[in-house]
């Protein structure tokens, strides 16, 4: 350093320079904020550098400092800790600040203050961190049938304002744009919406919304499929018909099961019932001369009568009032006046049962024959 330079610096009690610049960067990028000074020409031991950030109405925060030969990272700004550093040889006049992986919180007004031997240099920088729009969400509202109206909407939940939304119709897989169907308009009060009236099947297709700002853009796609109005009636009719068929099948199966159960129940109960038209036991005639045979027949007849009486309990009340009929031991064929043989009358089974029940009540000695 020349003596003249030292003299000039010594004569100036205060040396202040100011520079005002502005930077715009996208979030996630790296950035270097420039700060060049000439105070390094003075005494190196008294050189002092300080970076400040003011991103609100509060007092500025200290980002990084150098003094007394050491670099300090104060705890006043935890959000930037580990992401800020001096970019170059700050002792030789380049006190630029490097910020890595920018975040929206890094935006604000930066001040680079360099001091040495009572002299100051100031650098003012405004940083804007731009955030790309988040992936927008597309959806539709309304009834997708002919003659109806729907609204297509789009929204990005984050991103640097302002965000501009644009809609276009995609007509092929390569993303080629096509014209909107008739009766389609943009909602100017909310450009993220488009209104489609008087729908027809020609309105079916893919619609893309793109959200754009200074940092970039992103998009989403929504599908529109317009149905014939009568299709809903057909679908409802088909659904009702299917339900009716299932109900009939269920009813048929249920009735079949019930009928089988009833039939099985009747078959299990039928052996315990006596049929009125069942064939009565046959009678046999015994001669009165055989006492031993009569006694046995009387005993057998009584047993048979008791069995028959038990099985025909409902008819015994009327039988007890009837007279005991006379039973002919043998029946001979008769011949009419023309010489033809007449068949004997047949005894009805029901009357036979009544006769057997009555004969059991008469003593064996008063009858010529006994029914067994």
C-alpha positions, 0 to 999 in steps of 0.5 A: 500500500502506498503512503498516499493511499494511507494518507487519503484513508486517514483523512476521511473520518467516515467513508460510506458507500451504498449499493441497492440491488434485487435478486429473484431466485427459485426455492431450492437453488443456491445464491451468492449475494455480492458485497465488495469493499475497499476497507481491507487496505486499512489495518487488517486486525481492525476489519469487521464484517456483518451480514443482517437480514430483515424479513419482517417489521421486527429488528434485523437478524444477524446472519454471519459476522467476522471480527478479531480474526474469527467467523461467528454464526449467531444463534439469532437465525436458526433457520439459516444455520448451516446454509450460509457462509462467506463466498470468497476471501473476505479479508481481501475485499470480497465479503459476498454471502453464499446461501445454499438451498434457498427457502421462502423464509430466506426472502427479505432485505439483506445488509452487508456492513463492513467497518474498519478504523472508523470507516464504513461501507454498506451494501443493500440487497433485496432477495425474493425467493420464488416458490413454484406452484404446487401440483394443482388439483382438478375436479368437476362439479355438476351432473354429467348428463345431456343438457346439464351444466358442470363446473371444472375447477383447479387449485394450487395450495402453495406457490408464490403469488400471483398464480395464473390458471389456464385451461385447455382441452387435450384431444390426443395422447401427445397433448395437442390442444383442441377447441372447447365445446359450445356454451363453455366460458371462463369464470372471470371472477375466478379464472381457475373455473370454467363453466360448461352449459347444455352438455352434449356427448361432444363435450366428453374428453380430457381437460388440463389445467395449468398453474403458472407463476414466476418460478415455474408451472405445473398441471393436472387433468380431469376427465369428462364423460357425458351420458345420455339422459335415458341411460340412467333410466335403463340402468335403474330399470336393469337394477330393479329387474335384477333385484326382482329376479333375485327375490323370486329365486330366493322366494322359490328356494324358500318355499321349496324348503318349507314344503319339503320340511312339511312333507317330512313332518307329515311322514313322521307323524302318519304312523301314529294316526289310525286311518278310518278306512283301514281293513278290519281283522277277519272273523272266524266261526267256532262251534259251541261243542268245543269248550276248550276251543271256545275258552281260547276263542273267548280269550282271544276274542276279548284281546282282539276286541280290546285292541280294536276298541283302542284303535276305534275309540271315537266310534265306541260311544255310538256302538254301546247303544246298538243291539248285538247283531245275530251272526250266521255261522255259515252263509249258503248260496241261494237260487232264484226262481229262474235257477240262478245262484245268488251271491251272499251279501257281503258284510261291510268292514265298518259294520264288522268292527261294530259287531266285534266291539258289541260281541265282546260284551256278550257272554260266550254261553249265550251265543252259538258262535263267537267272532275272533 
